């Protein structure tokens, strides 16, 4: 068996609409079809792949950065770092930009509205 790629990330949120808007505006993902589950949620796509699954849970008192135990981060590889940095600045989204010469990558570390840490990686000098 060989793992080929990360299929998707499932994120529980109490801010479904805000999270959808953020992932669309910041990462350029697109809301798309999802199965008729018995709970509210959204699937966000890049190309034809639903890479972010959001699940709304209004019963939780803590999610994202407020939870004691959670996934530390997830990451995407992407193209177009200058365009992405412009988008972050236009949106007013805080970010940390780190160049890692050893790996040849520049990373943009950001947090979604629930405080989940993610980074978007670009090849330096792409």
Buried (B, 14 or more C-beta within 10 A) or exposed (E): EEEEEEEBBEBBBBBBEEBBEBBBBBBBBBBEEBEEEEEEBBBBBBEEEBBBBBBBEEEEEEBBEEBEEBEEEBBBEBEEBEEBBEBBEEEEBEBEBEEEEEEEBBBBBBBBBBEBBBBBBBEEEE
